[in-house]
Amino acid sequence: MTTLFNLESYIDACQYTHIFQNSPYQSIPDSREKYKALLDKYTENRYLAAPIINNHRSSKLTINSAPLNYSSIGNELTTGEQKRLFIISDTLDLMTLSNSNILGRGDGYLYSSAYHYWNHYTEIHQHQITKPLIFLDLDNFGISNLIPVRLTQTENSPYQIPILDTKNKILSNNIFDCQTIYKNICNAVSQSLLNQFPALLINVEMVDHLSDYLQKINFLQFIQSCGNQQSVDLIIEIKHNQQIYYKQINIVISEIANIVCEQINFRDLQQIANQYSQYQFVLVSQYNIFVEINTHLPNFIILQPNNQQFPQIWKDKNNLNFPLFAISLDEIEFKIDIDGKEEWIKLSDKKDVISYEGKPTILIGTIPSLNQNFVRIPQGRNNANLPIRVNGKDYCINDTAQDYKIEIENYQGTEETRVQIQFNLQPGSFPELNVMDLENKYKIKTSFVNRQQTNNGIHKYYSHILPEQITANRQQRSLDQIEKLERRSDFQELIKDLTGIASGLNKITSQNVQKNNYNVLNTSIKRFKSKIHQQPDLLQFIDISSSETVVIQLIAQLNQANLSRLVDIVCNILTSNQPLTNEKKDLLVDGIILIGKLYQFSEHLSSDRLFFQLQSNIDSKVRYGNVKFSNEYVQCLARIAVNGELQRQYFSLFDSQYNLQKSQYLWGYGRILLWYYNFNSTVSFFKYQEHFIMIMNYLLTNNYRNFDYQYKQNAFLSLIYILTFRAHNSDFCGKNSREFILAKQVVEHFQHDKIILNTISRKKSLNQYFQEMIEGTSTADEIANLLQG
């Protein structure tokens, strides 16, 4: 009997945490590793599901003689030799699997995309599959890199087998914060349900408690079980004045669907599908129970969560012994020095090797240039540190490059030792990386250790990002983006779209403005905006002083289109006292986003006029979905603050904006420092020391749990970038200074929090980066990560 556990399901992690750790201070696992620890702790425990459905509830008190129906963690499969089968991330490579406690030696694993493929096999093949598949799972802990899946046929299988093409992974910065999406949905649903009780004084604690309860009962799974009903009755748990009450309410399914659709960023999902149109994107989520999802993502295959085919596939697999997946083997290499010459030990010298689940393989490290399958450790040495790389890149743990440390136990020191590196793998089972003494004389101990950055043998640590590092980063990213622009096969289409916008502006600025003119202009803006919206945006980081042809052409076309008229229209709409039509609202929002996403190119639009409009009552004019328009406006101002004067105007708003948790002001504050600010200027035109202290003081005003998560991200990132002023002011945040003492208090205040920004690191928190900066222990690798914010 095998039990299946989905290590990728954040929704399951929330449910089991609330069931087994019934405390107001429980911490929901924010990573797969922490969720695995929770599963290990409670796997043997059984639990009673909350009585949430009351369709057959008696009208009077009665004794229920039916036996209690206990549930267990995981899903039992009817056959299988392995006791536990874990669904794991597609990006979890074999090297990491062999070096982590994610799996025990008797455990099996199945990659997430392979699982979803089998679980919806019939549903998927109802579509005409002509491209490799990419599965996007919105129920997991977060999406970054994506692995294409292509299909093949094997002799012993009636089914097509999925091959995970790890060599062609999409290294996407377009990261979907699935945890925040789910939390926001539960909070919004809680607020909506509590609004049915106007007599109650609704507070944050009450909303949070009901949100936790919805996670505990997995309310989306409950809605899924109700079929096509328009509304259903549900028993909810309300905490009021420290007392727990249970109340029957009626849930309208369409209202829940609207809340879910408001929280999912369909634009980014569709954008990545458009950008990688050579793949067929497949959406996996409990949210797919709502038919509205299909209208937002017409190019996706939307899988229905009630289709569960994997148990039957598992039976067939055990009867016919066919593989559940195959993978492209990683190219693993270890660096050694032989007579002053750098050599690489390769675990496989073959390219594009495909390994099938269940098929054992032994890879032996060889030095191709010497035709040698062992490594000599010289006489007198009992250890060696070998830098390791996978697929041509440094192998990293928690974003830190690793060395493979080999230690000879009880070494006598009288002879050299010849050792051989072996990698025993059988996809689907625990992989083992071993080193053996060919003379079988010594026991060999191995481990991964952090590779230390050195400067002439002395470890190099940092207390701030150096200005020259920021400058070099800007220059390199500009070159990268220009190269990307040059590779765009549709560059002339971009130019054509600008011409379309210019034509639309001509009609708007003419005497006879028709309602349809706004729609025509807005359609042209949306078309251009969709092509430059990426991660990073297509025009982001580009230095417009570049002499590259594409840059010169784009500037010329912007001038010819006279897009400064778009700024005129935005300013006129904002200062008008007349009610806004829907057409003008759409134009206002899309116009602001477009102007911002021109970045440095916005200098050719006289866009500085937009800074004078911020003090207007913008939010009362227009709202864009569920996001305040002022946030779009503030982000636009940050993107176009490319010179000192505009930066001064932006920073002058600090006092009124820095402590507004729903504002994007600090998002822009930190990005201006990273993207544009000249740290080598002899004059600082804003009070960075005062701002540093004010942000930290505000972070100490409340429990760390009560701050908006995105606000914490932006606040800590701004603090980190402000520390760059240490380069020219040795007194700033010096030891025992006011700033230093306050910073240590902030570090302590947030010591139990983990503020992750995926573009920087999916493992290491911003508050930890901040602590290391304050203490002067940041490494070059960590600085490189922080420059990606």
Salt bridges, closest charged atoms under 4 A:
GLU8 OE2 - ARG32 NE 2.54
ASP30 OD1 - LYS34 NZ 3.30
GLU33 OE2 - LYS763 NZ 2.88
ASP40 OD2 - LYS36 NZ 2.96
ASP40 OD1 - ARG84 NH1 3.11
ASP107 OD2 - ARG84 NH2 2.93
GLU123 OE1 - HIS120 ND1 2.98
ASP137 OD2 - HIS116 NE2 3.36
GLU205 OE2 - LYS239 NZ 3.39
ASP212 OD1 - HIS18 NE2 3.80
GLU237 OE2 - HIS209 NE2 2.76
ASP268 OD1 - HIS533 NE2 2.58
GLU331 OE2 - LYS167 NZ 3.50
GLU331 OE1 - LYS351 NZ 3.20
GLU333 OE2 - LYS346 NZ 2.38
GLU333 OE1 - ARG389 NE 2.72
GLU342 OE1 - LYS335 NZ 3.66
GLU343 OE2 - LYS341 NZ 3.69
GLU357 OE1 - LYS317 NZ 3.26
ASP394 OD1 - ARG451 NH1 3.27
ASP403 OD1 - ARG451 NE 2.75
GLU415 OE1 - LYS441 NZ 3.23
GLU416 OE2 - ARG376 NH1 2.77
GLU432 OE1 - ARG105 NH2 3.30
GLU439 OE2 - ARG418 NH2 3.42
GLU483 OE2 - ARG487 NH1 3.31
ASP490 OD1 - ARG488 NE 2.69
ASP497 OD2 - LYS531 NZ 2.86
ASP537 OD1 - HIS533 ND1 3.69
ASP537 OD1 - LYS597 NZ 3.32
ASP568 OD1 - ARG609 NH1 2.12
GLU583 OE2 - LYS515 NZ 3.68
ASP590 OD2 - LYS526 NZ 2.68
ASP590 OD1 - LYS529 NZ 3.18
GLU645 OE2 - ARG648 NH2 2.68
ASP708 OD1 - LYS662 NZ 3.05
ASP753 OD2 - LYS712 NZ 2.58
GLU772 OE1 - LYS764 NZ 2.78
GLU775 OE2 - LYS744 NZ 3.31
GLU782 OE2 - LYS764 NZ 2.26
